[in-house]
Amino acid sequence: MDKQKIFDVIIIGGSYAGLSAAMTLGRSLRSILIIDGGLPCNRQTPHAHNFITHDGEKPSDILQKAKSQVLGYETVSFINDVALKGSKSAGNFHITTETGKHFIGKKMVFATGISDIMPEIKGFSDCWGISVVHCPYCHGYEIRNKKTGIIANGERAMHLASLVHNLTEHLTILTSEKAGFNAEQQMKLKKNNIKIIEKGISEVEHENGYITNVVFRDRSSENFDAIYASLPFTQHSDIPAQLNCSISEQGFIQVDAMQKTTVDGLFACGDNSTQIRSIASAVATGTMAGAMANMELSEEIFSNKLK
């Protein structure tokens, strides 16, 4: 039986961050395997923004073009599968997939993203990424001057309100419960003519993902054109935890400025390791992760540490 191939780097996740890391490594002639399940978190988003040269394009179009360019490098391979288990032994990483395949890599890059936890509000998930959004930098210009709500409370609501207020004067905070603002915060909101609604939300009415009304539990409703929401999340993959990567208090994979995790030889990039959630950030951190993985391989080979 032939000895199993050992890849220089296995990349888990083939969206913007993972493909960016793969291009950097492919251009350095590293043997790369990308494992991806084909479900990017922004798959419902109709247009991507705040990413120069691609502003206003469909995320799927950007992704497909990126994938075709990356796979043009002869040392890069791509499989549609889901990585389920990971371990490290004898200095190498071992990955088992949903289809039962087993792969070995000298280094590993996690570009696995996060999974948003949707609230139990009818219609909410249908609008997510379309008219219920998370980021004013990614979506704010397109919904400027619209009647806008913010589903959040306390400090998070104040943070979003200060950013969104620059884009629209028609702003309401929907706390879904008793508002948690101190006297100073209440004064700021009042001064900026930002309303607060403390009622629980039962439904987001919409047409093909575009919100029309928010319906409250007391059966009253209010018209909105757009909503910002701050959602809790989980890591999309639990393999970093299996490999004992440190996770921050906020739930992100802990990395340094070079995208290195707390496990030697393992890097993380994209949404799984930063609060800055955008295509541009994913590409930047992916490039860094790929470059640093290549640098480690180069130094190890140059010093004859790898046989």
HELIX and SHEET records of a PDB file:
HELIX    1   1 TYR A   16  GLY A   26  1                                  11    
HELIX    2   2 PRO A   59  VAL A   70  1                                  12    
HELIX    3   3 PHE A  124  CYS A  127  1                                   4    
HELIX    4   4 PRO A  136  HIS A  139  1                                   4    
HELIX    5   5 GLY A  140  ILE A  143  5                                   4    
HELIX    6   6 GLY A  154  VAL A  164  1                                  11    
HELIX    7   7 ALA A  183  LYS A  191  1                                   9    
HELIX    8   8 ILE A  239  GLN A  242  1                                   4    
HELIX    9   9 GLY A  270  SER A  273  5                                   4    
HELIX   10  10 ILE A  279  PHE A  302  1                                  24    
SHEET    1   A 6 VAL A  76  ASN A  80  0                                        
SHEET    2   A 6 ILE A  32  ASP A  36  1                                        
SHEET    3   A 6 ILE A   6  ILE A  12  1                                        
SHEET    4   A 6 HIS A 102  PHE A 110  1                                        
SHEET    5   A 6 ASN A  92  THR A  97 -1                                        
SHEET    6   A 6 ALA A  83  SER A  89 -1                                        
SHEET    1   B 5 VAL A  76  ASN A  80  0                                        
SHEET    2   B 5 ILE A  32  ASP A  36  1                                        
SHEET    3   B 5 ILE A   6  ILE A  12  1                                        
SHEET    4   B 5 HIS A 102  PHE A 110  1                                        
SHEET    5   B 5 LEU A 266  ALA A 268  1                                        
SHEET    1   C 2 ILE A 114  ASP A 116  0                                        
SHEET    2   C 2 PHE A 233  GLN A 235 -1                                        
SHEET    1   D 5 VAL A 132  VAL A 133  0                                        
SHEET    2   D 5 ALA A 226  ALA A 229  1                                        
SHEET    3   D 5 THR A 148  ILE A 151  1                                        
SHEET    4   D 5 LEU A 171  LEU A 174  1                                        
SHEET    5   D 5 LYS A 195  ILE A 197  1                                        
SHEET    1   E 3 ILE A 201  GLU A 207  0                                        
SHEET    2   E 3 TYR A 210  PHE A 216 -1                                        
SHEET    3   E 3 SER A 221  ASN A 223 -1                                        
END                                                                             
